[in-house]
Amino acid sequence: MADVVSILIKALAGGSLVVVFALLSESLAPKRFAGLFGAAPAVAIAGLAVTLVSKGVPDARDGTLGMVAGSAGMAAYACATVALLKRAPSLVSSSTGLLVWVAVAAAVAVPLL
């Protein structure tokens, strides 16, 4: 029975949050930002809600800190890759950006966890 409740919570949380973020993305201009708010935040928040209900606060806290570290790494990746694309080929730029992502995410995550 607990699995059914978990699946229902995932479906309700995920579905409703996808709708909310889709509405948000429709109101933004330019439309190239629409994909940014399409799925990732909704899935992250829905997953966090399910973790909170099924496993409790400590696991949800760890998940939240992981999301914070990952988002800091993603922002650093985007900044580094855009800067590098002006000087280097795309494969080199994206690969170097990935290393920046890992380094920043680790630098944020290690003190928090």
C-alpha positions as CSV (number, residue, x, y, z in Angstrom):
1,M,0.0,0.0,0.0
2,A,2.9,2.4,0.7
3,D,4.1,2.0,-2.9
4,V,0.7,3.0,-4.2
5,V,0.7,6.1,-2.0
6,S,4.2,7.0,-3.1
7,I,3.3,6.6,-6.8
8,L,0.2,8.8,-6.3
9,I,2.2,11.5,-4.5
10,K,4.8,11.4,-7.3
11,A,2.1,11.7,-10.0
12,L,0.2,14.5,-8.3
13,A,3.3,16.5,-7.3
14,G,5.1,16.0,-10.6
15,G,2.1,16.7,-12.7
16,S,0.9,19.8,-10.9
17,L,4.4,21.2,-10.7
18,V,5.0,20.7,-14.4
19,V,1.8,22.6,-15.1
20,V,2.9,25.5,-12.8
21,F,6.3,25.7,-14.3
22,A,4.9,25.5,-17.9
23,L,2.6,28.4,-17.1
24,L,5.5,30.3,-15.7
25,S,7.6,29.6,-18.8
26,E,4.7,30.8,-21.1
27,S,4.7,34.2,-19.3
28,L,8.4,34.8,-19.8
29,A,10.0,36.5,-22.7
30,P,12.1,35.6,-24.7
31,K,10.7,32.1,-25.3
32,R,14.2,30.5,-25.2
33,F,13.9,30.5,-21.4
34,A,10.8,28.4,-21.6
35,G,12.7,25.1,-21.6
36,L,14.6,26.2,-18.5
37,F,11.5,26.2,-16.5
38,G,9.8,23.3,-18.3
39,A,10.8,20.2,-16.4
40,A,13.9,20.3,-14.3
41,P,12.5,22.4,-11.4
42,A,9.2,20.5,-11.3
43,V,10.9,17.2,-11.3
44,A,13.4,18.3,-8.6
45,I,10.6,19.7,-6.3
46,A,8.4,16.6,-6.9
47,G,11.3,14.3,-6.1
48,L,12.0,16.3,-3.0
49,A,8.3,16.1,-1.9
50,V,8.3,12.4,-2.3
51,T,11.5,12.0,-0.4
52,L,10.2,14.1,2.4
53,V,7.0,12.1,2.7
54,S,8.6,8.7,2.3
55,K,12.0,9.0,4.0
56,G,11.7,12.0,6.2
57,V,13.5,15.3,6.8
58,P,17.1,14.1,7.0
59,D,17.0,12.5,3.5
60,A,15.1,15.5,2.1
61,R,17.8,17.8,3.6
62,D,20.5,15.9,1.9
63,G,18.6,16.0,-1.4
64,T,18.1,19.7,-1.1
65,L,21.8,20.3,-0.4
66,G,22.7,18.2,-3.5
67,M,20.3,20.3,-5.6
68,V,21.9,23.5,-4.3
69,A,25.4,22.2,-5.2
70,G,24.3,20.9,-8.6
71,S,22.6,24.2,-9.5
72,A,25.8,26.2,-8.4
73,G,27.8,23.9,-10.6
74,M,25.4,24.3,-13.5
75,A,25.6,28.1,-13.3
76,A,29.4,27.9,-13.2
77,Y,29.3,25.5,-16.2
78,A,27.2,27.9,-18.2
79,C,29.4,30.9,-17.5
80,A,32.6,29.0,-18.2
81,T,31.4,27.4,-21.4
82,V,30.1,30.7,-22.8
83,A,33.4,32.4,-22.1
84,L,35.4,29.5,-23.5
85,L,33.3,29.2,-26.7
86,K,34.7,32.6,-27.7
87,R,38.3,31.2,-27.7
88,A,38.1,27.4,-28.2
89,P,36.2,24.7,-30.1
90,S,32.9,23.5,-28.7
91,L,34.2,20.1,-27.6
92,V,37.0,21.7,-25.7
93,S,34.8,24.3,-24.2
94,S,32.0,22.0,-23.1
95,S,34.5,19.4,-21.7
96,T,36.3,22.1,-19.7
97,G,33.0,23.5,-18.6
98,L,32.1,20.0,-17.3
99,L,35.2,20.0,-15.2
100,V,34.2,23.4,-13.8
101,W,30.8,22.1,-13.0
102,V,32.2,19.2,-11.0
103,A,34.7,21.4,-9.2
104,V,32.1,24.0,-8.2
105,A,29.5,21.4,-7.2
106,A,32.1,19.6,-5.1
107,A,33.3,22.8,-3.5
108,V,29.7,23.7,-2.5
109,A,28.6,20.2,-1.5
110,V,31.5,19.1,0.7
111,P,31.1,21.8,3.3
112,L,27.3,21.4,3.3
113,L,27.1,17.7,3.6
